[in-house]
Amino acid sequence: MVDATLLEDLRAVVRGDVITRDDVAYEEARTVRNAMHDRHPLAVVRARDVADVIATVRHARDHGIELAVRAGGHAVAGFGTLDDGIVLDLQPMKGIRVDPMERTVRVQAGCTWGDLDHATHAFGLATTGGLVSTTGVSGLTLGGGIGYLARAHGLSLDNLLAADVVTADGEFLHASEKEHADLFWALRGGGGNFGVVTDLLFRLHEVDQIHGGPMLFELEDAEVLLRTYRDWIAAAPRAMGAFPGFQIAPPLPFIPEERHGDTFVIVVACFNGPAEEGAALIDQLRDVAQPAAEHVDTMPYPALNSAFDALLPPGLQHYWKANFVTDLTDEAIAAHLEHGPRVPSVQSTMHLYPIDGAVHDVAPNETAFAHREANFAAVIAGMWEDPADNDANIGWVRDYYEAIAPHSESSGYVNFMAGDDQDRVRDNYGGNYARLVAIKRQYDPDNVFHLNQNVVP
């Protein structure tokens, strides 16, 4: 048990709120987006600034209290919370500064991609973010950063120019190619293993209006679409970011009411270039199969990057599995055709994200994200409302994963990993794992930051 005076001592050294079990705000403060993780920390520290982060890390370390770090709170594995420890919540740290002349943005770690997109869109700029705007900027970036713009501009971490970090001993460091370069290398893909990132500096690109959106096709067209997509995306210009998946139709206006609740194969496209060029590319898919419903148009990039937000509110149950895919073989497509149409809930899906193009321009050893040979990142994302449905939904995810695993790499994207995937960490980092261990020993030898896809020192 932790002496109550230790929590009072913590209150004395931070400016942000320290919320404990006796506080009215405790239930809200302890909650993360994945409702499977119903944890009860001793305290949640809502950090206002870097000084609060330093004080909290030092307090937890000095008193032997387990520490969880939360930014966006999206971690499927529930790493942003814990029982009987301290949660360092970075969400109040929301500062953003865009430099349109240098085409950079400096963003604090509590920001979401919606926050960043809003700030940069005013200048017709963006950088690679995720597929849901409520995702935290820092968590997505530290694990990789797959999104619509990856084929054109690389992963989020490929656009990271510098980061401020509080290490396990409470030291504040600036990491870049010129300062603490080994730490900077590890942060780009190594997740939260090496410290608390408080501030990130990104390179921006010209991204304003995009042409794209979702297209829903009949399941009978799934095989020809997946086979066509495999070659189509490989030949498409890098400005085209598009992915296929399986989706139960939600009650959206562009979908005929009588088709709500039906299962479709979906393609979501995002072309950052002339609308007529994007439309011509998308028409190549329509030449293969006619959509049953679609919402394809020219729109602001943030509109597409937030399009799935309403479908994925906080409080769902989440269980995911993932693999990298180098070759989307006919056998792999057959496995998708067997399991994808069985998607059990309107929130659940399988997405197959393309990570070729600019992602391949970076050598495997240039960042901790090692698997630059992969052409796709597959995720089987089980998401549903009722805990009574856990067994059925988890079973669908596991069966699907086991079916495609023989046709995939042994590794996968760390941001998509579940809590029971710790045995995959070495594979996920491939040839970079030994170097990550060495850097972990330097910056966190006692494994203070172990609530992650953990690189054990």
C-alpha positions, 0 to 999 in steps of 0.5 A: 500500500502507498502511504496517503502522504506520498500522494499529498507530497505529489500534489505539492510538486505539480500544478496540474490536478492530482485526482485520487479515488476520493475525488468526484472526477476520479471515474472520468479520469481513470477511464480509457477508450478501450472499456476492457481495461477497467483499472483503478489507479492510485492517482491520475496526474493531469500534467499542465506542463513539462515541469509536472511531467518531470515531477511525476516521473521522479516521484513515482521512481523515487517511491517505487510506484508503478507509472503509466503514461497516457496521451490520446488514451487509444492504446488497444492494450490498455497501456494508458492505465493500471491498478494501484499506480500513477497515471501520468495524463498528458491530455491537458498539454495541448499547445500547437505552433505552426511555422508556415514558412518553414513548413513545420509544426511543434505540438505538445503530447496531449494533442490529437490528430484532430487538433493538429489537422485543424491547426495545420489545415489553416495553412494548407498543410498536413503531415501523415496522421492516422485514420481516426482524428481522436488518436493521440499524436505522440502515441501514433508517431512513436509506434510508426504512424500509418495513414492516408498520406504514408505512400506520399510522405512516409510514416508519421515518424518519418516526418518527425524532426525532433522531440523533447523527452523526460527520461526515467531519471527525470532528466529533460532531453532534446532528441534529434539527428544532432542531439541524443541521436541514438535516443531519437532513432529509438523514439521513431518506432520504439514506442513509449519504452524510452521516456515521456515525450512531451513535445514533437516537431514535424515536417509538413507538406502541402495537403489541402483538398483531397479527392476520395471517400468510402465506396461500399461494394457487394461481397460477391465482388470482394475477390475481384476487388482485392485482386485488382486492388493489389495491382492497382495500388502498386501502380498508383501514384504515391498521392493515392492512399487507399485501403480495402476492408470489410464493413457492416454498413452503418446508418449513414445518409449515403447508404440506402436505408434498406442496406443498413446492417448489411456487410460489404467490402469497402475501399476508402480512397484519399488522393492528394492531387488534382481531383480529376486525376484522383477521380480517373484512378478511382474509376478504375475500381468502378470498372471492375465492380459498381459500388452499392453506395459511396461518398466520394468527393473533393473535401478538406483533408481533415474531413476524411481523416475524421470520418470514422470518429462517430463510429468509434466512440469511447467505451467500446470493447477492443481486441485487435491483431495485426501482421505486416504483409509483403505479398498479398497472395491469392491464398491470403485473399482466399483467407480474407474472403472466408473471414472478412464477411463474418465481421460481427459488429458494425464497429469491427473491421479488417483494414489493409493499409498500403505502406509502400511508396515513400515508406520504402524510401527509408532504410530498415536501420534508419529508424526503429521501425524496421519492416520497410520491406512490407507492402501492407499492414493488416489489422483485424480490429474487433470493436463492439459495445456489449461485454457479453459479446466478448467471446464471440468477437475475440474469437472472430479476431483470433480465427481471422488472424490465424487464417492470414498469419501463414500468408503474412510476416511474423511481425506486425505494427506495434500500434495495433498489438494487443496486450497478449502480443508481448511475445511478438516484440522481438519479431516486430522490431526485427534486426533493430531489436538488439540496438533497441535493447542497448538504448533501453539499457542506457536510458531506462535500465530499470524498465520504469517505462514497461507498460508498452510493447516492451523492450526489456533491458 
